[in-house]
Amino acid sequence: MTESQSRYSIVERLTSRKLDIISSKTKLTEEVEEARYKVEKLKSDLTNWEMNIKQDIERTKREKEMRIKDAEREAEDISRRKSAVEKSLNEQISAIDEALGRIEKISESASIQSQD
């Protein structure tokens, strides 16, 4: 009976050791899987980040292009207004020059009449 208990205890210890080893292997497998999952997650995060950055760049580019178009339109409008205002101012200058010319003629006529 001692022999049988001795064998039983050896089998029990070996079985327990085997279970510990299997448990260690399982833990290692889980660690590897977790590490691989982490790598895939980080890769996925990087890909998502890159896509977000591309979208942000495109959005910013569109906004800047819109600002450029708005500034071009504004510059064109100002240029058109400048032409219209210049035309009006030139007409006013011509009218003033004409009035000054008339005044000068009147002054000349008056001075000729006063000399007579």
SULQUI-V311918 format. One record per residue. N is the residue number from 0. RES is the residue in three letters. SS is DSSP state (A for helix, B for strand, O for the rest). Layout:
{{N:RES:SS} {N:RES:SS}}
//
This chain:
{{0:MET:O} {1:THR:A} {2:GLU:A} {3:SER:A} {4:GLN:A} {5:SER:A} {6:ARG:A} {7:TYR:A} {8:SER:A} {9:ILE:A} {10:VAL:A} {11:GLU:A} {12:ARG:A} {13:LEU:A} {14:THR:A} {15:SER:A} {16:ARG:A} {17:LYS:A} {18:LEU:A} {19:ASP:A} {20:ILE:A} {21:ILE:A} {22:SER:A} {23:SER:A} {24:LYS:A} {25:THR:A} {26:LYS:A} {27:LEU:A} {28:THR:A} {29:GLU:A} {30:GLU:A} {31:VAL:A} {32:GLU:A} {33:GLU:A} {34:ALA:A} {35:ARG:A} {36:TYR:A} {37:LYS:A} {38:VAL:A} {39:GLU:A} {40:LYS:A} {41:LEU:A} {42:LYS:A} {43:SER:A} {44:ASP:A} {45:LEU:A} {46:THR:A} {47:ASN:A} {48:TRP:A} {49:GLU:A} {50:MET:A} {51:ASN:A} {52:ILE:A} {53:LYS:A} {54:GLN:A} {55:ASP:A} {56:ILE:A} {57:GLU:A} {58:ARG:A} {59:THR:A} {60:LYS:A} {61:ARG:A} {62:GLU:A} {63:LYS:A} {64:GLU:A} {65:MET:A} {66:ARG:A} {67:ILE:A} {68:LYS:A} {69:ASP:A} {70:ALA:A} {71:GLU:A} {72:ARG:A} {73:GLU:A} {74:ALA:A} {75:GLU:A} {76:ASP:A} {77:ILE:A} {78:SER:A} {79:ARG:A} {80:ARG:A} {81:LYS:A} {82:SER:A} {83:ALA:A} {84:VAL:A} {85:GLU:A} {86:LYS:A} {87:SER:A} {88:LEU:A} {89:ASN:A} {90:GLU:A} {91:GLN:A} {92:ILE:A} {93:SER:A} {94:ALA:A} {95:ILE:A} {96:ASP:A} {97:GLU:A} {98:ALA:A} {99:LEU:A} {100:GLY:A} {101:ARG:A} {102:ILE:A} {103:GLU:A} {104:LYS:A} {105:ILE:A} {106:SER:A} {107:GLU:A} {108:SER:A} {109:ALA:A} {110:SER:A} {111:ILE:A} {112:GLN:A} {113:SER:A} {114:GLN:A} {115:ASP:O}}
//
